[in-house]
């Protein structure tokens, strides 16, 4: 039975990925902080899938806890999806250090902790998948903390793809647009071309199966942001200001 480890598996994209991989007959190590949700995932999947769910309860922001739990795995799954993340916004450019620290602790250092805990066990069959965001392509208003954390994550993934090319099989970077999750349900602004978790899971699993270097969706939205990122910075700012003003 093929194995996959998914962080942030108690809700949103991670939860959908866990269910879908289990439906496909995989042994899923579902990682998260919320033990009741993970137990419910096990109950739901055990009755309806050919795969298996093993819950792993820990907080990725705590290095020692992460190391302790992940060290209990007899073998490291060949597929590792580093998905855990949070989102907080700032208003009117007012900086609050605590907001940035909370976001980076999960979105960036949480993944660093997982990598540090597992890196000595990487093999030539290891496929690392980093769930970042299309917000990393170009700066967006109010998303300074979230976007900066995802830009850092994207840089990390692309750097490791080079440094680990002789140590792991593949490194994949995932840059979704807006996905309907408990996190985005809290947003108080329009979310163009938003897609479902089911859609996101299909796109991610298909791209992973093809060992793509980057997976991004929905394609019209992500290509638009990629195109904007090609312009000079001053022009990028003008375009984004007009786009977000018209959308508000």
C-alpha positions as CSV (number, residue, x, y, z in Angstrom):
1,X,0.0,0.0,0.0
2,X,1.4,3.4,-1.0
3,X,1.8,5.9,1.8
4,X,1.4,9.7,2.1
5,X,1.9,12.1,5.0
6,X,-0.3,15.2,5.0
7,X,0.1,18.1,7.5
8,X,-2.9,20.3,8.2
9,X,-5.2,17.3,7.5
10,X,-8.0,18.2,9.9
11,X,-9.6,20.8,7.7
12,X,-9.7,22.5,4.3
13,X,-7.4,21.2,1.5
14,X,-5.5,18.9,3.8
15,X,-8.7,17.1,4.9
16,X,-9.9,16.7,1.3
17,X,-6.5,15.4,0.2
18,X,-6.5,12.9,3.1
19,X,-10.0,11.6,2.2
20,X,-9.2,11.4,-1.5
21,X,-5.9,9.6,-1.1
22,X,-7.6,7.1,1.3
23,X,-10.3,6.6,-1.3
24,X,-7.6,5.8,-3.8
25,X,-6.3,3.0,-1.5
26,X,-3.4,4.9,0.1
27,X,-2.3,4.6,3.8
28,X,-2.6,8.3,4.9
29,X,-0.8,9.7,7.9
30,X,-3.1,12.6,8.7
31,X,-1.3,15.2,10.8
32,X,-3.0,18.0,12.7
33,X,-3.7,19.6,16.1
34,X,-7.4,18.8,16.3
35,X,-7.6,15.2,17.6
36,X,-11.5,15.0,17.5
37,X,-11.5,16.0,13.8
38,X,-8.8,13.5,13.0
39,X,-10.6,10.8,14.8
40,X,-13.8,11.6,12.9
41,X,-11.7,11.5,9.6
42,X,-10.6,8.0,10.6
43,X,-14.2,6.9,11.4
44,X,-15.5,8.2,8.1
45,X,-12.7,6.8,5.9
46,X,-12.5,3.3,7.6
47,X,-16.1,2.6,6.7
48,X,-16.0,3.9,3.1
49,X,-12.5,3.5,1.6
50,X,-10.0,0.9,0.6
51,X,-7.2,2.9,2.2
52,X,-6.2,3.5,5.8
53,X,-6.0,6.7,7.9
54,X,-3.5,6.9,10.8
55,X,-3.9,10.2,12.8
56,X,-0.8,11.9,14.1
57,X,-1.6,14.7,16.6
58,X,1.0,17.4,17.0
59,X,1.6,21.1,16.6
60,X,4.0,21.9,13.8
61,X,5.1,25.1,15.6
62,X,6.7,23.0,18.3
63,X,9.9,21.5,17.0
64,X,10.4,18.9,19.8
65,X,6.8,17.8,19.6
66,X,7.0,17.5,15.8
67,X,10.3,15.5,16.1
68,X,8.9,13.2,18.7
69,X,5.7,12.2,16.8
70,X,7.3,11.9,13.4
71,X,10.2,9.8,14.8
72,X,7.7,7.1,15.7
73,X,7.1,6.3,12.0
74,X,8.8,3.0,11.2
75,X,9.4,4.2,7.6
76,X,8.9,7.6,6.0
77,X,6.1,7.7,3.5
78,X,7.3,8.2,-0.1
79,X,4.9,11.2,-0.5
80,X,5.0,14.1,1.9
81,X,2.5,17.0,1.6
82,X,3.4,20.0,3.7
83,X,0.1,21.8,3.8
84,X,-0.5,23.2,7.3
85,X,-1.2,26.9,7.2
86,X,-3.1,29.9,8.6
87,X,-4.0,33.3,7.3
88,X,-4.2,36.7,9.1
89,X,-4.5,40.1,7.5
90,X,-3.4,43.6,8.5
91,X,-5.4,46.8,7.9
92,X,-4.2,50.1,6.4
93,X,-0.6,48.9,6.4
94,X,-0.5,48.9,10.3
95,X,2.2,46.4,11.3
96,X,1.7,44.2,14.3
97,X,4.6,42.0,15.1
98,X,2.5,39.3,16.8
99,X,0.5,38.8,13.6
100,X,3.6,38.2,11.5
101,X,5.1,35.9,14.1
102,X,1.9,33.8,14.3
103,X,1.6,33.5,10.5
104,X,5.3,32.7,10.0
105,X,5.4,30.2,12.9
106,X,2.8,28.0,11.1
107,X,3.3,28.7,7.4
108,X,7.1,28.8,7.3
109,X,8.7,27.5,10.5
110,X,6.1,24.8,10.9
111,X,7.3,23.4,7.6
112,X,10.9,23.9,8.6
113,X,10.2,21.9,11.7
114,X,8.7,19.0,9.7
115,X,11.6,19.0,7.3
116,X,14.2,19.0,10.1
117,X,12.4,16.1,11.8
118,X,12.3,14.0,8.6
119,X,15.4,15.0,6.6
120,X,17.7,12.3,7.8
121,X,15.2,9.7,6.4
122,X,14.7,11.1,2.9
123,X,15.5,8.6,0.2
124,X,15.6,8.5,-3.6
125,X,11.8,7.7,-3.5
126,X,10.8,10.8,-1.4
127,X,8.5,13.2,-3.1
128,X,8.2,16.5,-1.2
129,X,5.1,18.7,-1.9
130,X,4.9,22.3,-0.5
131,X,1.5,23.9,-0.5
132,X,2.2,27.6,-0.9
133,X,-0.1,30.2,-2.5
134,X,-0.4,32.3,-5.7
135,X,-0.2,35.2,-3.2
136,X,3.5,34.7,-3.5
137,X,3.6,35.8,-7.1
138,X,2.9,39.5,-6.5
139,X,2.1,41.7,-3.5
140,X,-1.5,42.1,-2.5
141,X,-3.1,44.6,-0.1
142,X,-3.7,43.4,3.5
143,X,-1.8,40.2,2.8
144,X,1.6,41.3,3.9
145,X,2.0,38.7,6.6
146,X,0.4,35.8,4.7
147,X,1.9,36.7,1.3
148,X,5.4,37.2,2.8
149,X,5.2,33.8,4.6
150,X,4.2,32.1,1.3
151,X,6.8,33.9,-0.7
152,X,9.4,32.6,1.8
153,X,8.0,29.1,1.5
154,X,8.1,29.2,-2.3
155,X,11.7,30.3,-2.2
156,X,12.5,27.5,0.3
157,X,10.9,24.9,-1.9
158,X,12.6,26.1,-5.1
159,X,16.0,26.2,-3.3
160,X,15.6,22.7,-1.8
161,X,14.6,21.4,-5.3
162,X,18.1,22.3,-6.3
163,X,20.0,21.3,-3.2
164,X,18.1,17.9,-2.7
165,X,18.1,16.9,-6.4
166,X,20.4,13.9,-5.7
167,X,18.7,13.0,-2.4
168,X,15.0,13.0,-3.1
169,X,12.9,12.0,-6.1
170,X,10.9,15.2,-6.7
171,X,10.1,18.6,-5.1
172,X,6.7,20.0,-6.1
173,X,5.5,23.6,-5.3
174,X,1.7,24.1,-5.2
175,X,0.4,27.7,-5.7
176,X,-3.4,27.7,-5.4
177,X,-5.7,30.7,-5.9
178,X,-8.7,31.1,-3.6
179,X,-10.0,27.8,-2.3
180,X,-13.3,27.6,-0.3
181,X,-12.0,26.5,3.2
182,X,-12.8,27.5,6.8
183,X,-10.0,30.0,6.4
184,X,-11.3,31.7,3.3
185,X,-14.8,31.6,4.7
186,X,-13.7,34.4,7.1
187,X,-12.6,36.7,4.3
188,X,-14.7,39.9,4.0
189,X,-13.7,40.7,0.4
190,X,-14.5,39.3,-3.1
191,X,-12.5,36.2,-4.0
192,X,-12.3,35.9,-7.8
193,X,-12.5,32.4,-9.4
194,X,-12.7,30.7,-6.0
195,X,-12.7,26.9,-6.3
196,X,-13.8,24.0,-4.1
197,X,-11.5,21.8,-1.9
198,X,-12.6,18.9,-4.2
199,X,-11.3,20.8,-7.2
200,X,-8.1,21.7,-5.4
201,X,-7.5,18.1,-4.4
202,X,-8.0,16.8,-7.9
203,X,-5.5,19.3,-9.4
204,X,-2.9,18.6,-6.7
205,X,-3.2,14.9,-6.9
206,X,-3.0,14.9,-10.7
207,X,0.1,17.2,-10.7
208,X,1.7,15.2,-8.0
209,X,1.2,12.0,-9.9
210,X,2.9,13.6,-12.9
211,X,5.8,14.8,-10.7
212,X,5.3,18.4,-11.8
213,X,7.7,21.0,-10.5
214,X,4.8,23.5,-10.0
215,X,1.0,23.1,-9.7
216,X,-1.1,26.2,-9.9
217,X,-4.8,26.8,-10.3
218,X,-7.4,28.0,-11.3
219,X,-5.3,28.6,-14.4
220,X,-6.9,31.8,-15.6
221,X,-6.4,33.4,-12.1
222,X,-2.8,32.2,-11.5
223,X,-1.6,33.0,-15.0
224,X,-3.0,36.6,-14.6
225,X,-1.0,37.0,-11.4
226,X,2.1,35.5,-13.0
227,X,1.7,37.9,-15.9
228,X,1.4,40.9,-13.6
229,X,4.6,39.8,-11.8
230,X,6.5,40.2,-15.1
231,X,5.9,44.0,-15.1
232,X,8.1,46.6,-13.5
233,X,7.3,46.9,-9.8
234,X,5.8,50.4,-10.1
235,X,3.4,49.1,-12.7
236,X,2.5,46.0,-10.7
237,X,1.5,48.3,-7.8
238,X,-0.8,50.4,-10.1
239,X,-2.4,47.3,-11.6
240,X,-3.1,45.6,-8.2
241,X,-4.4,48.9,-6.7
242,X,-6.9,49.2,-9.5
243,X,-7.9,45.6,-9.5
244,X,-8.5,45.5,-5.8
245,X,-10.3,48.8,-5.7
246,X,-12.6,47.7,-8.5
247,X,-13.3,44.4,-6.6
248,X,-14.1,46.0,-3.3
